[in-house]
Amino acid sequence: MAITITTRSAARIGQQGNPTVKCGDAQIRAHSRHLATVITIRGRIDSSNVDELSEHARRFVLAKEPLLLDLSGVTSFAAAGIWLLCVLDGDCRAAGVDWTLIEGPAVSELLGDFDEDAMFPTARSVEQALHALADGNDRRRQALLPLFQKSA
């Protein structure tokens, strides 16, 4: 199921069932998967589009719905992009939402220059992040099973 994101200033591209919003030299798309909402950004993230990208991404911080931010298709990631990650991290913490960053080479290169205090939860791919969420759900279910067993 795809969720449509639109604004007056943003140009929509792509087909109706697969909405993508163009923000300067980047495109953002969000869709709901069984275990999480996946926000995919492709192209260049810099000071000219980071505010608009952040505005779109923040709309998908939903209570108790894990969020995956897929930046694997980002070709250029300026230092201004760190603001996007910090804002999303703060919103997710405030809402009690787990989130994971899927880095691409451009993002990894810039984040590698920061110290351990600037680390964000990461995964190598969307599939790996979804698998980790499924494993966490399984562990919680296993922990709850004894509560539902009948006592003699």
C-alpha positions, 0 to 999 in steps of 0.5 A: 500500500502506497501513501501519497505525500503532496504539497503545493510546492513539490512536484509529483512524479511517477505513476499514481500507485507509486507516488514520488515527490521531487524536492530539488535534486532529490526524490522522496517516496514513502510506503507502508510495509507489513512491519514498518513505514519505509521512506526512500530518498534518492538523489542529492541531499543538500542545504537547498532541499533538506528542509523540504525533505525533512518536512515530508519525512516527519509526516510518517513518524506514526505512534508505534509504527517503526520507520525505515529511512532508506538513503541507499540511493542518495548520490550526494549527502552534504553536511546539511543532511545530518539535520534531517537525521537529527530531526527524524531521530528526535521526532521518533524518540518523542513518539516512542517509535523505533527507526533505522537508517539504511545508509548508502556510500555517500551517507556512510562517508559523511557519517564516518567523520563524526564521533560515536555520539552522532551514531544512528541505528543502522542496517545494511538494507531494507530487507535486513532491517525488516528481518530484524523487526520480525525477529524482535516481534518473534522474541516478544511473542515467545516471552509472552507465551507463558502468560497465556498458558493455562494453570492447573 
